Amino acid sequence: MSTTRARREERHRDSRPAEGPGVNRRILALAVPALGALVAEPLFLLADSAIIGHLGVDQLAGVGLAATVVQTAVGLMVFLAYSTTAAVARRLGAGDRATALAMGRDGMWLGAGLGVVLAVVGWVTADPVVRALGADGPVAGFATDFLRFSMPGLIAMLLVLAATGVLRGLQDTRTPLVVALGGFGLNIVLDLLLVYGAGWSVTGAAIGTSVAQWAMAIVYLVILGRAFAAEHLSLRPSVAGVVAASRVGSWLMLRTLSLRVAILTTVVVATAQGPVNLAAHQLTMTMFNALAMVLDALAIAGQALIGKELGSGELPLVRALTRRMIAWGLGFGVVTGVALAAVAPWLGFLFTGEDAVRSAFTVAVLVLAAGQPICGLVFVLDGILIGAGDARYLALTGLVNLAVYLPLLAWVHLGGAQGTAALAWLWAAFGIGYLASRALTLSLRARTGRWMVTGAV
C-alpha cells in the first residue's frame, strides 16, 4: 500500500463520524485562532477610530474616507490570501508540501510587486481621488494626508495577506493570531505616541499603521523563509508560478471588485449626506467590518478545511463540514446581532463627543444588528466556495448582486430623506438588501454539488 493511500484511508477512518464531535473539533481548531487574529484587527481599528474621533468631526470623516480607499485597495488584493489558502490546502491534502510552499512563495512575490505599484499610484493620486469621492475643505485635507502616508504600509500589507494565506493553507491559524496581536498592539502604541505625543494628527496615525504593518511582514518573511529552506526551495520566484497565481486570482479579484464597488458607492452616498452622517457611517462601517471579521473566522476554517479535503478526495467529510459551518454561521449571526442591538445606545460614547454623530450612529447600528444572521450565512458560504476554488461563480454572481444593489442605493440617495433617517435607509439598503442578494446566490450554489471538484488542482 502506498504512503499516500495509507494517509487517505487513515483520514477516512478518522472522519467516519462525519456529523459527530470530530467535525466540530476540526472546525474549532482552525476557527478559534483565526477568530482571535480577525477580532484583534477590527478591535485595534476601533481603537484607532476612537483616537482619531476625539480630534474632531473633520478628522474622523477624513480618515473614514481615506481608510475606505485603502481598504478598497487591500480588499481587491485579498485574493492573495484566499487563492493561496485554497491552492496550498489542496496540495497539502494531496501530499505535496513542497509544491504547496512554492505556490505560496510565488504568491508573496506577486503581492510585493502589486504593492509597489499601488503605493506609487496611491501617493500620486491621493488628492484627486479624495475629491472625486465628494470631499472638500478640511475633510479633504485630512483624508489626503492619511491616504498618502498609508501608502508605504500597503506593500507590507499585501505581503502579509499572501503569507497569511500560505499558513492557513498549511492548516496553521495560530501563527497569524500571534502576529496580529503583536502588530496591531504596536499600531495602537504608535498611534498614541504620534497622534497625541508628537502632535502629528491623522498623519501620525497613518505612519504608525505603516510601521506596524512592516513589522508584521518581516516576521512572516522570517517564519516562511525557514519553511522554504526546510523544503530546499529557492527564495527566487518562478515566473510561471507568479503568472499562474495572478490568473487564479483574477476571478476572485472580480468578485472582490464588485464588493468594493458596493462599499465605495455607499460611502459616496454617505458623503453627500454631510460630515455628521459620513462620520457616523465610518463608525458603523468599522463595526460592520469588526463583526464580519468575527463571522469570517468560520469562513477561513472553511477555506482551509474544504480545500484540503477536496484535495484528498474526502467528499463525505466535505459535505459534513459544509452543513456544520452553515449552521454555525447562522447561529453566530443571531448571537452577534442580539449583542450589538443591546449595546447600541452606548457605543457612540466610545468614539466621539459629538451628540449628532452619536445619534446617527446608534440608529445605523440597530439596522446593522438586524442584518447579522444574513451576514453570518453569507460569510460562511463565501469561504466554503472560495476553499473549493469556485471563484468563477463567485465573480459572476457578485456582478449580479451589484446590479441589484445599485438601483436600491440610488433610490436611497434620491429619496429625499434627511439626517438620521437618511443614514438608516442607507444601512438598510447595504446591511440587509445587498447582503440578502448575496445570501440567495450563494445558497443556490451550495445546494448543488458542482463545486465539489476533487484533486490537487
N, C-alpha and C positions, 0 to 999 in steps of 0.2 A: 504493500500500500504506500502511495507517495505521501510525502510530508504535507503537501497542500491538501490532498484528500483527507488525510487524518485530521488536520486542523478544521476542515469544514464539517466533518462528522462530529467532532468534539463540540463545535459551536452549535450544531443542530441538537445534540443531546442536551446542551445547557439551555437551549431556548424552547424545549418542548412545552413546558407550561406557559404557552405564549401569552395567556391573559393573566398570569399569576404575578406574584411579587417580584420575580426576576425581571420582568419588563419595567416595573416601577423603579427598581434599583438601577437599571442601566440608564434610564432617563435621568434620574436624580443625580447619578454620578457625574454626568456632564452638565446638567441644567443648573445645579446648585452653585458650583464655582462660576459658571457663566453668568448666573444671576448676580453673584457678588461683583463681578467685573462690570456688568452692564449697569447695575444700580450705582456703583461708585461713580461712573462717568456723569450721569444726569444729576446726582446729588451734588457733585462738585460744580457742575454747571449752574445748578440752582444757587449755590453759594456765590458763584461768580456774578450771577444776576443780582443777588442781594447786595454785593459790594458795589456794583455799578448803580443799582437802583437808588441808593442813598446819596448819590451825587446829584441827581435831578432827573426830571422827566425827559429832557432833551437828550441827556447822555444815555438813559435807558432805551429810549426809542431808537437812537442812532446805533447803539450796539446791537439791538434787536434786529434792525435791518441788515447791518453788516454781517452779523452771525448767520443770518439766513442765507446770505450769499456764500459764505464759507462752507456752511453745512450742505449747500447745494453742490458745491464742487466736490466735497468729500463724499457726499451721497451718491453722486454719479459714478464715483470710483469704487463704490462699495463692492462691486463685482470682484475686486482684488481679494477680498476676504471670502465672499460667497462662492465664487467659482473655484477658488483654491481649496476651500474646505471640501467641496464635493469631489473634486478631482483627486486630491490627496487621500481622502477617505476611501474612494473606490479602489485606488491602487493598493492601499493598505489592506483592504478586505480581500483583494486578490493575491496578497502575499508578496508584493513587490515594494518594499520600503524604500529602496534606493531610488527608484523612478519617482516615487511619491515625493521624496525630498528634492529631487532635481526639478520637478514641476513647481514646487514651492519656491525654490531659488529663482527660477525664471520669472515667476510672478512678482517677486520682490524687486528684481531689476526693472520690470515693466512699471511697477509702482513708483520707483525712484525717477525714472525718465519722465513719466507723466507729471509727477510732482514738480519737477524743474520747469517744465513748460507752463503749467498752470500758475506757478508762483510768479513767473516773469509777466505773464499776461495780466494776472490779478493786480500786481503792483502798478503797471502802466495804466490800466483802465479803471482803477478804483473809483475815481471821482465821477466819470461819466456813467458808470454802472449804477452808482448810488442815486444819481439824479434821474436816471431812466426809470428807476423804481418809484419816483414821485417825491423823494425827499428834497428839502431845501433849507436854507438858513442854518442855524446851529445844529439841527439834526443831521443834515448832510455833512457838515464838517466833522462831527464826532464819528459818523458812520465811515467816512473816508479814512480817517486816522486809524480806526480799529481794523478796517479791511486791509490796508496796506501793511501794517505791522503784524498781521496774522499770516502773511504770505510765506515767510521763512519756515514757519512751522508746518505749512501744508505739505512740503516734501517729506518731512518726518512722519506726518500723519498717514500718508499713503504707504510708506514703508511699514508702519505699524499695522495697517489694515491687512496687507499681504502676509506679514509674519504671523499675525493672529490667525489667519485662515490656515496656514500651514499647521500650527499647533492644534487647532480644532480638528483638522482632518486626521491628525495623529491621535485623536481622542484625548487630548490634553487641554482642559479648560482651566486648570488650576494655575498654571504659569501666567496666562493673561490676567487672571484675578490679581496676582501679586504685583504684576507690572502696573496694572490700572490703579491699584490703591496707592502705590508709590508715586506714580506720575501725576495723578490728579491731586494728591495731597500736596506735592511740591507746587502744583499750579496755584492752589489757594494761598499758600505762604508767599509765593512770589507776587501774586495779585495784591495782597495786603501791603507788602513792602513797597511795591512800585506805584500802586494807585494812591495810597494814603501817605506812606513814608516818604517816597520820592516826589509825590505830587504830580505824577505823570498822567493822571486821569485815565481815559479809556486807552490811550497808547500804552500805558503801563500794563493794563490787563492783557492786551494783545501780545506784548513782549513776554510777559510771564508765561502765557499759554504756549508760545512758541518754544521757549526754553524747556518747559516740561515735556513737550512733545518730542523734542530731540533727545532728551534723557531716556524716554521710553524706547525710542528707535534704537539707540545704542545698546540698550540692554538686550533687545531682541536680536540684534546682529551678533552679539557675543554668544547668546544661547544657541541660535540656529547655526552659527559658524562652527560650533563644536559638533553639532549633529551632522553637518555636511562632512566634516573631517572624519567622523566615525565611519561613514559610508564611503570614504575616499573620493568624495565629489569635489570637483574644482569649484572655486567661487566664481569663476568666469561664467557668464550666461551663455546659453545655447541660443543662437539667433532663431533657429527653428522653434525652440521652446517658447521664446518670448512672443513670436508671431502666433503660435498656437494659443498661448494664453490670452492674447488680445482677441483672437477670433472667438474663443469660448466665451469671453466676457461681453461680446458685442450685443447679444440678445439681452443679457442681464443689464447692460448699460441702458438699452432702450426701455426696458421695464422700469429701471430706476429713474430715467428721464421723465417718464410720464408721472411718476410720484412727485418728483421735484417741481415739475411744471405746475402741478396741483397746489403744492405748498407755496410756490412763488406767486402765483396768481392770487392766492388767498392773502398773502402779505400786501400785494398791490391794492387790493380792496380795503384791507385794514388801514393802509397808509392814507387812502382817500378819506377815511372816516375821521382823521385828525390825530394829533400826538397822543391824546389820552387813550383812545381806543387802540392805537398802534402799540403803545407801551403795555396795555393790558393784554393785547393779543400776544405780544412777545412772551410775557409771563405764562400765559395759558399754553402757548406752543411749547415752552420749556417743560411745563407739566406733562403735556401730551407725550413729548419725547421721553421724559423720565418713566412714565408708565408703560410706554411702548417698549422701552428697553427691558423693563421687568418681564413683560409678556414675551419678549423676544428671546429670553433665556430658553424657553421651550423650543422656539424656532431653531436656535443654534444646536440644541441637542438633536433636533430632527434632521438638520443638515448633516451632522457628523454621523449619526446612527443610521439614517436611511441610506446615505452614500456608501457606508461600509458594508451594510447587509446586502444591498443590491450588488455590490462588487463581489461578495461571496456567494450570491445566489440564494439567500435565505428569504424567500418570498413570504412564507407564513409569519416570520418574525417582523417583516416589513409591514404587513397588514395589521399585526397586533400593536406594533409601535404607533402606527397611524391612528388607530382607534383610540388608544390611550391618550395620546397627545392632544387630540381634538377635544376629548372630554376635559382634560386638564386646562386647556386654553379657555374654554367656555367658563369653567369654574373660577379660574383666576380672574377672568374679566368681570365676573359678578362681584367677587370679593373686592377688587380694586375700585370698582365703580361705587360700591356702597361706602367704602372707606373715604374715597375722595369727596363724595357728597356730604359726608358727616363733618369733614374739616374745612369745607369750602368757605364758610363765613369768616374764618380766622386766618386763612392762608395769606391774604393780601398784606397783613401787618408784617410778615417776614421780609417782604420785598420792597415796599415803598411806603412813604409817609403821605402820599397824595390821596385824599379821600375819593376823588373822582376815579382814579385808576383802580383803587381797591374795589369800588362798587362795580365797575365794569368787569373786573377780573373775577369777582365772586359769581356773577351770573354766567359768564363763559365757562367757568369750572363746573358748574352744575350741569350744563349742557354736555360738557366733556364726559362727566361721570355717567350720563345716560348711555353713551355710546361704547363704554368699556367692554361689555360682553361681545359686541361685534368685533371690536379691536382684537380681543383675545383669539377669536376664531380666525381672523384674517392673518395674524402674525404666525400662528402655528401652521396653517395650511401653506402659507408662503414659504416657510422654512422647509417643510416636507418636500414640496415640489422643487425647490432650489437644490436640496440634497439629492433629489432624483435626477437632476440635470434637465428638468423640463422647462428650460429657460425660454424657448420659443413661445410656448403657450403663455407664459407669464408676461412676456413682452407684448404680444398681440392683444391679449385681454386688458393689459394696462392701458393701451390706447383706447379701447372700448370704454373702460372706466372713466378715463379723462373726458371722452366725448359726452358721457352722461353728466359729469360734474360741472363742466364749464358753463352750460346754459343755466344750471342751478345757481352758480356763483354770479352770473350776470344778472339774474333775477334779484338776488340779494343786493347787488350794487345799485341797481336802477329802481329798487322798490320804494325808496323814499324814507326808510326807517332812519331814525336819528339816535345818537347817544348810545346808551347801554343796549337798547333794543336792537340796534344795527349790529353790534358785536355778537349778540345772542343768535341772531339769524345767521350770521356768518359761520359761527361754530356749529350750528345745527346742520348747515349745508356740508361742511367739511367733516365734522366728527361723527355724523350719523349718515347723511346722504351718500357721501363719497365712499365711506367705509362699507356701507351696506352693498353698494355696487360691487366692490372688490370681494366681499364675502360670497356673493352669489356666484361670480365667475370661478372663484377658487373651489367652492363646494361642488359645483357641477363637474369640475375636472377630477376632484378627489373621489367621486363616486365611480369613476371608470378605472380600469386597470392599465390604461395605455401608457401611463407614466412610469410603470414598474418595469424598467428595462434593466436586465442583469448584465454583469460582466465588468471588466476593468475599465472600459471606455463608455 
